Amino acid sequence: MTYTEPVYLDHAATTPVLPEVLAAMTEQLGRVGNASSLHASGRSARRAAEQARERLAEALGARPSEVLFTGGGTESDNLAVKGLFWARRQADPRRRRIVVSPAEHHAVLDSVEWLATHEGAEVTWLRVEPSGRVTPEALADALGDGSDVAVASVMWANNEIGTVSDIAALAATAHDVGVPLHTDAVQAVGQVLVDFGATGVDALTMTGHKLGGPMGAGVLLLRREAECTPLLHGGGQERDVRSGTLDVAAIVGLGVATVAAVHGRVERAAELARLRDRLVAGVVERVPDARLNGAPLDDVVRSGPGRLPGNAHLSFPGAEGDALLMLLDARGIECSTGSACSAGVARPSHVLTAVGADPDRARSSLRFSLGHTSTDADVDALLEVVAPVVERARRAGMGRR
Amino acid sequence: MRVLAAMSGGVDSAVAAALAVDAGHDVTGVHLALSPDRQTLRSGARGCCSVEDAHDARRVADELGIPFYVWDLADRFREDVVDDFVAEYAAGRTPNPCLRCNEKIKFTAVLDRARALGFDAVVTGHHARLADGELRRSVDAAKDQSYVLGVLTPEQLAAAMFPLGGMTKERVREIAAERGFAVATKADSHDICFIPDGDTRGFLARKLGSRPGPLVDAATGATVGEHDGTYGFTVGQRRGLGVSVGDQQPRYVLGIEPVSRTVTIGTADLAGVDEVATAAATWTGRAPGLPLRAQVQLRAHGRPVGCEVVAGDDGGLVLHLDEVQRGVAAGQSAVLYEPDAERGDRVLGQAAIRLSRKRQEAVGH
């Protein structure tokens, strides 16, 4: 079997770098200069990084001073959750509770669990709707009077099933009882409207490589008044909250990618939703018992999409996600089953488990995620093979008795 | 052919996968995750189930440019191999978990799944020759693994590929080194993979708890000691009996009786057997006519001995051994071979040992 190019339906994992990002980064990589140096080369590097900061801030409704460059989404999540927890507990030792959704990314979940194990944090798990959404009512119930809560964290849009929560409403709920809210918006930026200032959240995680930027470059948007204890100590480059020589070329690329993703969002989101709706309808037509996980395709939250326009997450009863992925991979179609452990063993998705799916349904799921290079031909390629692939995977059973 | 390569992360399965690619097959690599609580790093030379081993396998697959996946078979492995291992010891027998794993996991669970997914064969790094459906010993006698494959049926063998049987282990390492595989110098794994510290008795004690019983001397019928569990003993065992009998002659475990938990020990002259009764046999090819002259190997790495194979009363076999053997333990497999110096001794089949005895005694009953 020979395939020239794989059909890439895994944009939520990472998406191709935009040509303008590649050009801007290549140019910057050719220049010498540490942004902390005082001479001309340093000033030039500083200028490039600060321009990127300003443009990115504008695109996301933040002030430049609220942009902290990090090594990516995982670092931003760790910094927000641990840093806010430490600072808030330092200010008042009664604040030991963390309120968090069980459907968060592992960068948040594992940070929370680490704090519980090593720092005496107490965790309150938020109630999650079957769609995957966290409601303001659920958050209010979990916060109580908020006096013992250090930090709350709810993702803007879920990385597996694509469900969008009303972050502005959740931020208001948290602020009613004086609790800061962090949101992981890694999947949301560029797909739905993300306005940091208007939303009122205290900290927001985003990353470049989901938008056509480079890997290893991310941002934590952190409100000016938010106290956050650093994870990394050193030069104090980023507001004394994050240290490390700025990766100027990556920051330039991240800035270009973010601006492009935000400016092209409305048009691209409409196209992704059209392709995604075709994909889901086509799969269900060919595999009638396939079931969509997460919010309905036309769901609405605060006048925007209630589900990421590029996300299709489907269960195929009786077939194992593992087997489906392998059979599709062999036919040149690339998608995802969700999470795998460090050894590569597929695990039932904690997100699906959190929204109440049974383990078999969780194991029989695939995520197809569309992005800026997706076309009708990609959808056609999947639809051409999906029925026989599912049938074959079903014959292989669930891998257990 | 579409071939699934079972890749443990060791050098043998890496080279086997590479040879399958060279032979022009469409190869997909699979690492079997057999333990639910995987250690991050490998400890010593035991096991193949750490995350590091999965990484080693993935590295080779990536170099070969073949797809690679990890299959989670921990539940099946626990039920079919680990639980069976513990139950066999609890019943006073001495199981061979590697043989059970080949039978139930690699050439049943994995093979069934591979076939259902459209693969034609499973290739492994076992040291045994397989051609025209005939399973034979490896050319490397010291590394030969035909014993633990003796349980495979013609259907299983028809979908198996063992490309390493015609070469020595040394040659396997050379090939790995020529290809730049980092696993070329990786230590051989040995012992039981799910007992990473190598302490089988300790493992069984944790699973089965203390189940004390008497140690009885066969010659006098006297109880000469106590033990914590019959699972600490294997027929033929000499060391670690924890008793000293008056005459100072070495004692061997002669028998294990699970209900009364009696371990019978005796001197060397009582430890030998020349007749073995087995459960029903499995055959690697068409079932041969009985009686039959063959060689039999009675445990892993055991020396083969000539025998006459006759039908037992209850569907099993009775083996009349040419020479008296010690350490013939119930639960082990008696693997039958047809000697062939030219092409390698051919595996005919196997049967689980149920009991063994001295023929004169049998006549006396």
Interface residues (C-beta under 8 A of the other chain):
Chain A: M1 D322 A323 L325 M326 L327 D329 A330 A340 C341 S342 A343 G344 V345 A346 R392 A393 R395 A396 G397 G399 R400 R401
Chain B: D26 T28 H31 A33 R38 T40 V51 A54 H55 R58 P67 Y69 V70 W71 D72 L73 D75 R76 A109 R113 A116 L117 G118
